[in-house]
Amino acid sequence: MKNFEELKSETMITVQSDKSAEFSVMSKEDFKAEILMGFYDDVEELKVTVAEVDVQEFSFSSAISYYEDEMYDDWGADVINDMKNCLPDFETIEKKINDIFGLHPSYYEGEEVLLNNVI
C-alpha cells in the first residue's frame, strides 16, 4: 500500500466512492483540489489506487492475421510484403497509429493508496 503523501503531484490515481461502481481518474493534485472544493463528503470512504496505464498497440501483422485463416497459405506474408513494397513509409504509418493510441490510454486500478495527510 502506498502513502498518499509520498506520491508525486502528477501521479495519476483512481478515485471511487462507495456509492459508485465506477472510478474517476485524475492526478494527485487534481484530487487534492477537489477535496478542497468540497467534492467529497467523506474522504475516508473513498477507495484510491495508483492508476495503471493500458495502451493498445497496433500492428499491420496482427490486423492481417485476423483474416489469414480464411485465406490461402502464406496470404498474410504476401500481403505484408506487398504493403512494404507499395508503402515506403509502412513502419512510419504503424508508428503514427501507435502514437495516436498512446494519446488515448485506458486506466485500471493498481496498488491501493493510504489516505493520510491528504491536505
Chimera marker file (.cmm) of the C-alpha trace (Angstrom):
<marker_set name="trace">
<marker id="1" x="0.000" y="0.000" z="0.000" r="1" g="1" b="0" radius="0.5"/>
<marker id="2" x="1.333" y="3.426" z="-0.938" r="1" g="1" b="0" radius="0.5"/>
<marker id="3" x="1.043" y="6.541" z="1.207" r="1" g="1" b="0" radius="0.5"/>
<marker id="4" x="-0.757" y="9.430" z="-0.475" r="1" g="1" b="0" radius="0.5"/>
<marker id="5" x="1.775" y="11.988" z="0.715" r="1" g="1" b="0" radius="0.5"/>
<marker id="6" x="4.608" y="10.052" z="-0.967" r="1" g="1" b="0" radius="0.5"/>
<marker id="7" x="3.022" y="10.184" z="-4.439" r="1" g="1" b="0" radius="0.5"/>
<marker id="8" x="4.342" y="12.750" z="-6.915" r="1" g="1" b="0" radius="0.5"/>
<marker id="9" x="1.851" y="15.502" z="-7.706" r="1" g="1" b="0" radius="0.5"/>
<marker id="10" x="1.486" y="14.325" z="-11.312" r="1" g="1" b="0" radius="0.5"/>
<marker id="11" x="0.824" y="10.699" z="-10.333" r="1" g="1" b="0" radius="0.5"/>
<marker id="12" x="-2.441" y="9.504" z="-11.832" r="1" g="1" b="0" radius="0.5"/>
<marker id="13" x="-4.820" y="7.875" z="-9.359" r="1" g="1" b="0" radius="0.5"/>
<marker id="14" x="-8.235" y="6.254" z="-9.423" r="1" g="1" b="0" radius="0.5"/>
<marker id="15" x="-10.891" y="7.520" z="-7.020" r="1" g="1" b="0" radius="0.5"/>
<marker id="16" x="-14.033" y="5.546" z="-6.267" r="1" g="1" b="0" radius="0.5"/>
<marker id="17" x="-16.734" y="6.316" z="-3.738" r="1" g="1" b="0" radius="0.5"/>
<marker id="18" x="-18.678" y="3.582" z="-2.023" r="1" g="1" b="0" radius="0.5"/>
<marker id="19" x="-21.764" y="4.934" z="-3.832" r="1" g="1" b="0" radius="0.5"/>
<marker id="20" x="-20.467" y="4.193" z="-7.331" r="1" g="1" b="0" radius="0.5"/>
<marker id="21" x="-19.300" y="1.126" z="-9.210" r="1" g="1" b="0" radius="0.5"/>
<marker id="22" x="-17.104" y="3.284" z="-11.468" r="1" g="1" b="0" radius="0.5"/>
<marker id="23" x="-13.945" y="5.181" z="-10.654" r="1" g="1" b="0" radius="0.5"/>
<marker id="24" x="-12.580" y="8.521" z="-11.813" r="1" g="1" b="0" radius="0.5"/>
<marker id="25" x="-9.012" y="9.011" z="-12.998" r="1" g="1" b="0" radius="0.5"/>
<marker id="26" x="-7.130" y="12.169" z="-12.064" r="1" g="1" b="0" radius="0.5"/>
<marker id="27" x="-3.779" y="13.438" z="-10.877" r="1" g="1" b="0" radius="0.5"/>
<marker id="28" x="-2.937" y="13.623" z="-7.203" r="1" g="1" b="0" radius="0.5"/>
<marker id="29" x="-3.035" y="17.434" z="-7.424" r="1" g="1" b="0" radius="0.5"/>
<marker id="30" x="-6.500" y="17.442" z="-9.032" r="1" g="1" b="0" radius="0.5"/>
<marker id="31" x="-7.761" y="15.141" z="-6.301" r="1" g="1" b="0" radius="0.5"/>
<marker id="32" x="-6.429" y="17.482" z="-3.611" r="1" g="1" b="0" radius="0.5"/>
<marker id="33" x="-8.159" y="20.408" z="-5.364" r="1" g="1" b="0" radius="0.5"/>
<marker id="34" x="-11.458" y="18.504" z="-5.479" r="1" g="1" b="0" radius="0.5"/>
<marker id="35" x="-11.202" y="17.801" z="-1.757" r="1" g="1" b="0" radius="0.5"/>
<marker id="36" x="-10.602" y="21.493" z="-1.040" r="1" g="1" b="0" radius="0.5"/>
<marker id="37" x="-13.622" y="22.406" z="-3.196" r="1" g="1" b="0" radius="0.5"/>
<marker id="38" x="-15.783" y="20.041" z="-1.155" r="1" g="1" b="0" radius="0.5"/>
<marker id="39" x="-16.485" y="17.447" z="-3.855" r="1" g="1" b="0" radius="0.5"/>
<marker id="40" x="-16.377" y="14.600" z="-1.324" r="1" g="1" b="0" radius="0.5"/>
<marker id="41" x="-18.472" y="14.263" z="1.817" r="1" g="1" b="0" radius="0.5"/>
<marker id="42" x="-16.182" y="11.752" z="3.487" r="1" g="1" b="0" radius="0.5"/>
<marker id="43" x="-12.690" y="11.241" z="2.122" r="1" g="1" b="0" radius="0.5"/>
<marker id="44" x="-12.206" y="8.239" z="4.405" r="1" g="1" b="0" radius="0.5"/>
<marker id="45" x="-14.941" y="6.364" z="2.485" r="1" g="1" b="0" radius="0.5"/>
<marker id="46" x="-13.113" y="6.681" z="-0.841" r="1" g="1" b="0" radius="0.5"/>
<marker id="47" x="-11.126" y="3.913" z="-2.460" r="1" g="1" b="0" radius="0.5"/>
<marker id="48" x="-7.996" y="5.401" z="-4.028" r="1" g="1" b="0" radius="0.5"/>
<marker id="49" x="-5.417" y="3.491" z="-6.045" r="1" g="1" b="0" radius="0.5"/>
<marker id="50" x="-2.456" y="4.314" z="-8.233" r="1" g="1" b="0" radius="0.5"/>
<marker id="51" x="-3.808" y="4.292" z="-11.801" r="1" g="1" b="0" radius="0.5"/>
<marker id="52" x="-2.178" y="1.733" z="-14.059" r="1" g="1" b="0" radius="0.5"/>
<marker id="53" x="-1.978" y="2.698" z="-17.732" r="1" g="1" b="0" radius="0.5"/>
<marker id="54" x="-3.142" y="0.422" z="-20.539" r="1" g="1" b="0" radius="0.5"/>
<marker id="55" x="-2.257" y="1.479" z="-24.095" r="1" g="1" b="0" radius="0.5"/>
<marker id="56" x="-3.195" y="-0.723" z="-27.027" r="1" g="1" b="0" radius="0.5"/>
<marker id="57" x="-0.617" y="-1.413" z="-29.694" r="1" g="1" b="0" radius="0.5"/>
<marker id="58" x="-1.359" y="-1.685" z="-33.392" r="1" g="1" b="0" radius="0.5"/>
<marker id="59" x="0.491" y="-3.730" z="-35.973" r="1" g="1" b="0" radius="0.5"/>
<marker id="60" x="-0.454" y="-4.465" z="-39.548" r="1" g="1" b="0" radius="0.5"/>
<marker id="61" x="0.710" y="-8.040" z="-38.989" r="1" g="1" b="0" radius="0.5"/>
<marker id="62" x="-1.814" y="-8.524" z="-36.177" r="1" g="1" b="0" radius="0.5"/>
<marker id="63" x="-4.590" y="-6.935" z="-38.207" r="1" g="1" b="0" radius="0.5"/>
<marker id="64" x="-3.845" y="-9.102" z="-41.223" r="1" g="1" b="0" radius="0.5"/>
<marker id="65" x="-3.602" y="-12.266" z="-39.110" r="1" g="1" b="0" radius="0.5"/>
<marker id="66" x="-7.258" y="-11.686" z="-38.228" r="1" g="1" b="0" radius="0.5"/>
<marker id="67" x="-8.182" y="-12.531" z="-41.846" r="1" g="1" b="0" radius="0.5"/>
<marker id="68" x="-5.423" y="-15.047" z="-42.515" r="1" g="1" b="0" radius="0.5"/>
<marker id="69" x="-7.307" y="-18.203" z="-41.509" r="1" g="1" b="0" radius="0.5"/>
<marker id="70" x="-9.874" y="-17.659" z="-44.260" r="1" g="1" b="0" radius="0.5"/>
<marker id="71" x="-7.272" y="-17.248" z="-46.991" r="1" g="1" b="0" radius="0.5"/>
<marker id="72" x="-4.667" y="-19.399" z="-48.752" r="1" g="1" b="0" radius="0.5"/>
<marker id="73" x="-1.396" y="-20.411" z="-47.096" r="1" g="1" b="0" radius="0.5"/>
<marker id="74" x="1.115" y="-17.555" z="-46.879" r="1" g="1" b="0" radius="0.5"/>
<marker id="75" x="-1.591" y="-14.988" z="-47.729" r="1" g="1" b="0" radius="0.5"/>
<marker id="76" x="-0.666" y="-12.857" z="-44.725" r="1" g="1" b="0" radius="0.5"/>
<marker id="77" x="3.041" y="-12.871" z="-45.570" r="1" g="1" b="0" radius="0.5"/>
<marker id="78" x="2.258" y="-11.985" z="-49.190" r="1" g="1" b="0" radius="0.5"/>
<marker id="79" x="0.054" y="-9.066" z="-48.134" r="1" g="1" b="0" radius="0.5"/>
<marker id="80" x="2.619" y="-7.723" z="-45.662" r="1" g="1" b="0" radius="0.5"/>
<marker id="81" x="5.382" y="-7.954" z="-48.277" r="1" g="1" b="0" radius="0.5"/>
<marker id="82" x="3.233" y="-6.119" z="-50.837" r="1" g="1" b="0" radius="0.5"/>
<marker id="83" x="2.358" y="-3.451" z="-48.287" r="1" g="1" b="0" radius="0.5"/>
<marker id="84" x="6.040" y="-2.904" z="-47.507" r="1" g="1" b="0" radius="0.5"/>
<marker id="85" x="6.821" y="-2.649" z="-51.229" r="1" g="1" b="0" radius="0.5"/>
<marker id="86" x="3.888" y="-0.330" z="-52.046" r="1" g="1" b="0" radius="0.5"/>
<marker id="87" x="4.033" y="1.797" z="-48.920" r="1" g="1" b="0" radius="0.5"/>
<marker id="88" x="7.585" y="3.058" z="-48.419" r="1" g="1" b="0" radius="0.5"/>
<marker id="89" x="6.594" y="4.546" z="-45.051" r="1" g="1" b="0" radius="0.5"/>
<marker id="90" x="4.944" y="1.340" z="-43.821" r="1" g="1" b="0" radius="0.5"/>
<marker id="91" x="6.709" y="1.376" z="-40.424" r="1" g="1" b="0" radius="0.5"/>
<marker id="92" x="6.121" y="5.121" z="-40.067" r="1" g="1" b="0" radius="0.5"/>
<marker id="93" x="2.380" y="4.650" z="-40.545" r="1" g="1" b="0" radius="0.5"/>
<marker id="94" x="2.351" y="1.913" z="-37.913" r="1" g="1" b="0" radius="0.5"/>
<marker id="95" x="4.328" y="4.147" z="-35.518" r="1" g="1" b="0" radius="0.5"/>
<marker id="96" x="1.976" y="7.091" z="-36.071" r="1" g="1" b="0" radius="0.5"/>
<marker id="97" x="-1.051" y="4.904" z="-35.349" r="1" g="1" b="0" radius="0.5"/>
<marker id="98" x="0.602" y="3.739" z="-32.120" r="1" g="1" b="0" radius="0.5"/>
<marker id="99" x="1.451" y="7.348" z="-31.214" r="1" g="1" b="0" radius="0.5"/>
<marker id="100" x="-2.253" y="8.188" z="-31.560" r="1" g="1" b="0" radius="0.5"/>
<marker id="101" x="-3.199" y="5.145" z="-29.468" r="1" g="1" b="0" radius="0.5"/>
<marker id="102" x="-0.772" y="6.437" z="-26.827" r="1" g="1" b="0" radius="0.5"/>
<marker id="103" x="-2.765" y="9.657" z="-26.592" r="1" g="1" b="0" radius="0.5"/>
<marker id="104" x="-5.858" y="7.687" z="-25.556" r="1" g="1" b="0" radius="0.5"/>
<marker id="105" x="-4.848" y="5.301" z="-22.774" r="1" g="1" b="0" radius="0.5"/>
<marker id="106" x="-7.210" y="3.432" z="-20.526" r="1" g="1" b="0" radius="0.5"/>
<marker id="107" x="-6.578" y="3.141" z="-16.827" r="1" g="1" b="0" radius="0.5"/>
<marker id="108" x="-7.257" y="0.430" z="-14.304" r="1" g="1" b="0" radius="0.5"/>
<marker id="109" x="-6.921" y="0.238" z="-10.560" r="1" g="1" b="0" radius="0.5"/>
<marker id="110" x="-3.477" y="-0.515" z="-9.239" r="1" g="1" b="0" radius="0.5"/>
<marker id="111" x="-1.946" y="-0.508" z="-5.781" r="1" g="1" b="0" radius="0.5"/>
<marker id="112" x="-4.184" y="0.904" z="-3.076" r="1" g="1" b="0" radius="0.5"/>
<marker id="113" x="-3.309" y="4.296" z="-1.606" r="1" g="1" b="0" radius="0.5"/>
<marker id="114" x="-3.482" y="5.102" z="2.090" r="1" g="1" b="0" radius="0.5"/>
<marker id="115" x="-5.172" y="8.484" z="2.556" r="1" g="1" b="0" radius="0.5"/>
<marker id="116" x="-3.244" y="10.066" z="5.386" r="1" g="1" b="0" radius="0.5"/>
<marker id="117" x="-2.361" y="13.755" z="5.436" r="1" g="1" b="0" radius="0.5"/>
<marker id="118" x="-4.324" y="14.337" z="2.239" r="1" g="1" b="0" radius="0.5"/>
<marker id="119" x="-4.339" y="18.129" z="2.554" r="1" g="1" b="0" radius="0.5"/>
<link id1="1" id2="2" r="1" g="1" b="0" radius="0.2"/>
<link id1="2" id2="3" r="1" g="1" b="0" radius="0.2"/>
<link id1="3" id2="4" r="1" g="1" b="0" radius="0.2"/>
<link id1="4" id2="5" r="1" g="1" b="0" radius="0.2"/>
<link id1="5" id2="6" r="1" g="1" b="0" radius="0.2"/>
<link id1="6" id2="7" r="1" g="1" b="0" radius="0.2"/>
<link id1="7" id2="8" r="1" g="1" b="0" radius="0.2"/>
<link id1="8" id2="9" r="1" g="1" b="0" radius="0.2"/>
<link id1="9" id2="10" r="1" g="1" b="0" radius="0.2"/>
<link id1="10" id2="11" r="1" g="1" b="0" radius="0.2"/>
<link id1="11" id2="12" r="1" g="1" b="0" radius="0.2"/>
<link id1="12" id2="13" r="1" g="1" b="0" radius="0.2"/>
<link id1="13" id2="14" r="1" g="1" b="0" radius="0.2"/>
<link id1="14" id2="15" r="1" g="1" b="0" radius="0.2"/>
<link id1="15" id2="16" r="1" g="1" b="0" radius="0.2"/>
<link id1="16" id2="17" r="1" g="1" b="0" radius="0.2"/>
<link id1="17" id2="18" r="1" g="1" b="0" radius="0.2"/>
<link id1="18" id2="19" r="1" g="1" b="0" radius="0.2"/>
<link id1="19" id2="20" r="1" g="1" b="0" radius="0.2"/>
<link id1="20" id2="21" r="1" g="1" b="0" radius="0.2"/>
<link id1="21" id2="22" r="1" g="1" b="0" radius="0.2"/>
<link id1="22" id2="23" r="1" g="1" b="0" radius="0.2"/>
<link id1="23" id2="24" r="1" g="1" b="0" radius="0.2"/>
<link id1="24" id2="25" r="1" g="1" b="0" radius="0.2"/>
<link id1="25" id2="26" r="1" g="1" b="0" radius="0.2"/>
<link id1="26" id2="27" r="1" g="1" b="0" radius="0.2"/>
<link id1="27" id2="28" r="1" g="1" b="0" radius="0.2"/>
<link id1="28" id2="29" r="1" g="1" b="0" radius="0.2"/>
<link id1="29" id2="30" r="1" g="1" b="0" radius="0.2"/>
<link id1="30" id2="31" r="1" g="1" b="0" radius="0.2"/>
<link id1="31" id2="32" r="1" g="1" b="0" radius="0.2"/>
<link id1="32" id2="33" r="1" g="1" b="0" radius="0.2"/>
<link id1="33" id2="34" r="1" g="1" b="0" radius="0.2"/>
<link id1="34" id2="35" r="1" g="1" b="0" radius="0.2"/>
<link id1="35" id2="36" r="1" g="1" b="0" radius="0.2"/>
<link id1="36" id2="37" r="1" g="1" b="0" radius="0.2"/>
<link id1="37" id2="38" r="1" g="1" b="0" radius="0.2"/>
<link id1="38" id2="39" r="1" g="1" b="0" radius="0.2"/>
<link id1="39" id2="40" r="1" g="1" b="0" radius="0.2"/>
<link id1="40" id2="41" r="1" g="1" b="0" radius="0.2"/>
<link id1="41" id2="42" r="1" g="1" b="0" radius="0.2"/>
<link id1="42" id2="43" r="1" g="1" b="0" radius="0.2"/>
<link id1="43" id2="44" r="1" g="1" b="0" radius="0.2"/>
<link id1="44" id2="45" r="1" g="1" b="0" radius="0.2"/>
<link id1="45" id2="46" r="1" g="1" b="0" radius="0.2"/>
<link id1="46" id2="47" r="1" g="1" b="0" radius="0.2"/>
<link id1="47" id2="48" r="1" g="1" b="0" radius="0.2"/>
<link id1="48" id2="49" r="1" g="1" b="0" radius="0.2"/>
<link id1="49" id2="50" r="1" g="1" b="0" radius="0.2"/>
<link id1="50" id2="51" r="1" g="1" b="0" radius="0.2"/>
<link id1="51" id2="52" r="1" g="1" b="0" radius="0.2"/>
<link id1="52" id2="53" r="1" g="1" b="0" radius="0.2"/>
<link id1="53" id2="54" r="1" g="1" b="0" radius="0.2"/>
<link id1="54" id2="55" r="1" g="1" b="0" radius="0.2"/>
<link id1="55" id2="56" r="1" g="1" b="0" radius="0.2"/>
<link id1="56" id2="57" r="1" g="1" b="0" radius="0.2"/>
<link id1="57" id2="58" r="1" g="1" b="0" radius="0.2"/>
<link id1="58" id2="59" r="1" g="1" b="0" radius="0.2"/>
<link id1="59" id2="60" r="1" g="1" b="0" radius="0.2"/>
<link id1="60" id2="61" r="1" g="1" b="0" radius="0.2"/>
<link id1="61" id2="62" r="1" g="1" b="0" radius="0.2"/>
<link id1="62" id2="63" r="1" g="1" b="0" radius="0.2"/>
<link id1="63" id2="64" r="1" g="1" b="0" radius="0.2"/>
<link id1="64" id2="65" r="1" g="1" b="0" radius="0.2"/>
<link id1="65" id2="66" r="1" g="1" b="0" radius="0.2"/>
<link id1="66" id2="67" r="1" g="1" b="0" radius="0.2"/>
<link id1="67" id2="68" r="1" g="1" b="0" radius="0.2"/>
<link id1="68" id2="69" r="1" g="1" b="0" radius="0.2"/>
<link id1="69" id2="70" r="1" g="1" b="0" radius="0.2"/>
<link id1="70" id2="71" r="1" g="1" b="0" radius="0.2"/>
<link id1="71" id2="72" r="1" g="1" b="0" radius="0.2"/>
<link id1="72" id2="73" r="1" g="1" b="0" radius="0.2"/>
<link id1="73" id2="74" r="1" g="1" b="0" radius="0.2"/>
<link id1="74" id2="75" r="1" g="1" b="0" radius="0.2"/>
<link id1="75" id2="76" r="1" g="1" b="0" radius="0.2"/>
<link id1="76" id2="77" r="1" g="1" b="0" radius="0.2"/>
<link id1="77" id2="78" r="1" g="1" b="0" radius="0.2"/>
<link id1="78" id2="79" r="1" g="1" b="0" radius="0.2"/>
<link id1="79" id2="80" r="1" g="1" b="0" radius="0.2"/>
<link id1="80" id2="81" r="1" g="1" b="0" radius="0.2"/>
<link id1="81" id2="82" r="1" g="1" b="0" radius="0.2"/>
<link id1="82" id2="83" r="1" g="1" b="0" radius="0.2"/>
<link id1="83" id2="84" r="1" g="1" b="0" radius="0.2"/>
<link id1="84" id2="85" r="1" g="1" b="0" radius="0.2"/>
<link id1="85" id2="86" r="1" g="1" b="0" radius="0.2"/>
<link id1="86" id2="87" r="1" g="1" b="0" radius="0.2"/>
<link id1="87" id2="88" r="1" g="1" b="0" radius="0.2"/>
<link id1="88" id2="89" r="1" g="1" b="0" radius="0.2"/>
<link id1="89" id2="90" r="1" g="1" b="0" radius="0.2"/>
<link id1="90" id2="91" r="1" g="1" b="0" radius="0.2"/>
<link id1="91" id2="92" r="1" g="1" b="0" radius="0.2"/>
<link id1="92" id2="93" r="1" g="1" b="0" radius="0.2"/>
<link id1="93" id2="94" r="1" g="1" b="0" radius="0.2"/>
<link id1="94" id2="95" r="1" g="1" b="0" radius="0.2"/>
<link id1="95" id2="96" r="1" g="1" b="0" radius="0.2"/>
<link id1="96" id2="97" r="1" g="1" b="0" radius="0.2"/>
<link id1="97" id2="98" r="1" g="1" b="0" radius="0.2"/>
<link id1="98" id2="99" r="1" g="1" b="0" radius="0.2"/>
<link id1="99" id2="100" r="1" g="1" b="0" radius="0.2"/>
<link id1="100" id2="101" r="1" g="1" b="0" radius="0.2"/>
<link id1="101" id2="102" r="1" g="1" b="0" radius="0.2"/>
<link id1="102" id2="103" r="1" g="1" b="0" radius="0.2"/>
<link id1="103" id2="104" r="1" g="1" b="0" radius="0.2"/>
<link id1="104" id2="105" r="1" g="1" b="0" radius="0.2"/>
<link id1="105" id2="106" r="1" g="1" b="0" radius="0.2"/>
<link id1="106" id2="107" r="1" g="1" b="0" radius="0.2"/>
<link id1="107" id2="108" r="1" g="1" b="0" radius="0.2"/>
<link id1="108" id2="109" r="1" g="1" b="0" radius="0.2"/>
<link id1="109" id2="110" r="1" g="1" b="0" radius="0.2"/>
<link id1="110" id2="111" r="1" g="1" b="0" radius="0.2"/>
<link id1="111" id2="112" r="1" g="1" b="0" radius="0.2"/>
<link id1="112" id2="113" r="1" g="1" b="0" radius="0.2"/>
<link id1="113" id2="114" r="1" g="1" b="0" radius="0.2"/>
<link id1="114" id2="115" r="1" g="1" b="0" radius="0.2"/>
<link id1="115" id2="116" r="1" g="1" b="0" radius="0.2"/>
<link id1="116" id2="117" r="1" g="1" b="0" radius="0.2"/>
<link id1="117" id2="118" r="1" g="1" b="0" radius="0.2"/>
<link id1="118" id2="119" r="1" g="1" b="0" radius="0.2"/>
</marker_set>
